[in-house]
Structures are given as structure tokens and as C-alpha cells.
Amino acid sequence: EDQVTQSPEALRLQEGESSSLNCSYTVSGLRGLFWYRQDPGKGPEFLFTLYSAGEEKEKERLKATLTKKESFLHITAPKPEDSATYLCAVQAGSNYKLTFGKGTLLTVNP
Amino acid sequence: ETGVTQTPRHLVMGMTNKKSLKCEQHLGHNAMYWYKQSAKKPLELMFVYSLEERVENNSVPSRFSPECPNSSHLFLHLHTLQPEDSALYLCASSQDLAGSRLGTDTQYFGPGTRLTVL
């Protein structure tokens, strides 16, 4: 059974204080790993897809990396508007199903 | 309208009511999904449609009944719900289901319907 574990559950940063969120996964034949951002009361917003170990993708202050066992979402010099829950999901083989983690709630204080 | 839209955004219903949730995607996608999101739990896949045919019914109680009249619209009909069904219901769409070209199965979500069952 595919499993996704995100850590920490919650992270509080000061504005400008860089950090990383972790997504550990167990899956048979990773097809893709997805990162989403979710604001309170809204649907998840797609950020990145990573397909193979060693792949990296960037968007503004966010950078996602992938190894064979985990993915990191690095946040450089975060701003209060980066506050949200960040969700990680994996997709295995030819299966369309996404297995989601519980998310990391990020709060960036001004 | 762009992306994936859902109506209503908020719904309060009694256990004996019948209501429907509506989802519309403006992305030209072929696959649509219903998810349930409860507090402190990962997103749970409920139903999947591809080209208007249901391909997944993930052990969902019969009080939830999906309908996909065309590739742009998806409904979730609700009847005799329980208080534990209170949650955020999310609709998503993707170009295709997995198995085709990489990237075409990325799922894009709507804003959700916050359902409260009294």
C-alpha cells in the first residue's frame, strides 16, 4: 500500500527565515510526486510535479527536490503570503490514484 | 470562468434533505474526480470519471451518488447524509487518466464545497 508521510505537521517561521518541508513516501514504482498549496477553505493549488530522483523544480521562493525515498519543498526567504498548508501526493505506476499526505501547515510571521 | 468551479461553496443540510453539488471544468479535460477532505485526514478519493464513464467507486456509501452528463460537468447527489459526512468536498479534473503522456494526468482542483450536516 502506498504511503506518504509529511513532516513537520506544522511549522512557524519568521519572514525571511528559510526552511524545508519533508515528504517521505513508500510506493511501488513511482510515476510522479506532486506538491500542492492549500489556503484555508479553498481547494489545493498545483505547484510542481517531479518524476525522477534528482529532479528539481522552482517557482518564485519555492524549490522542490526528489530522491528515491523523499521530497523536500525548500522555501527561501518566505513572506507572510506563503502561509498555507502544503500537500504532497504520489502516483504509482499506471495508477491514476493520488495518495496524499496529511500536509504541513506553514505560518510565516511578519 | 476559468479552471474548475464548484457550487455551492457552502451548504448546510439536515439528515433527511436531498441536495446536489455541482462541478464544472473549463480546461477541456477528459477526467474528473470527487474527493472528500476531513479535518486532520488526507484527501480521500471518492469517484473518478473518464470520458463520462465511471472508473472508480472507492467504497463510497450509496447516500452519495455521482453523475457525469458530459466531460465538463460533474455532480454529486446527496441524500440522507450523516453528521460525519460533514467535510470539504473537492472536485478535480485532469487532461487524461494516468497511463498516457507524462503531465497530462496532473489534477487541478476546484475551490470546494463546505458541507455541514446537522
Interface residues (C-beta under 8 A of the other chain):
Chain A: V4 R31 G32 F34 Y36 G41 K42 G43 P44 E45 F46 T49 Y51 L87 A89 Q91 G93 S94 N95 Y96 K97 L98 T99 F100 G101 K102 G103
Chain B: V4 Q6 A31 K40 K41 P42 L43 L45 V48 V55 E56 L88 L90 C91 A92 S94 L97 A98 G99 L102 G103 D105 T106 Q107 Y108 F109 G110 P111 G112 R114
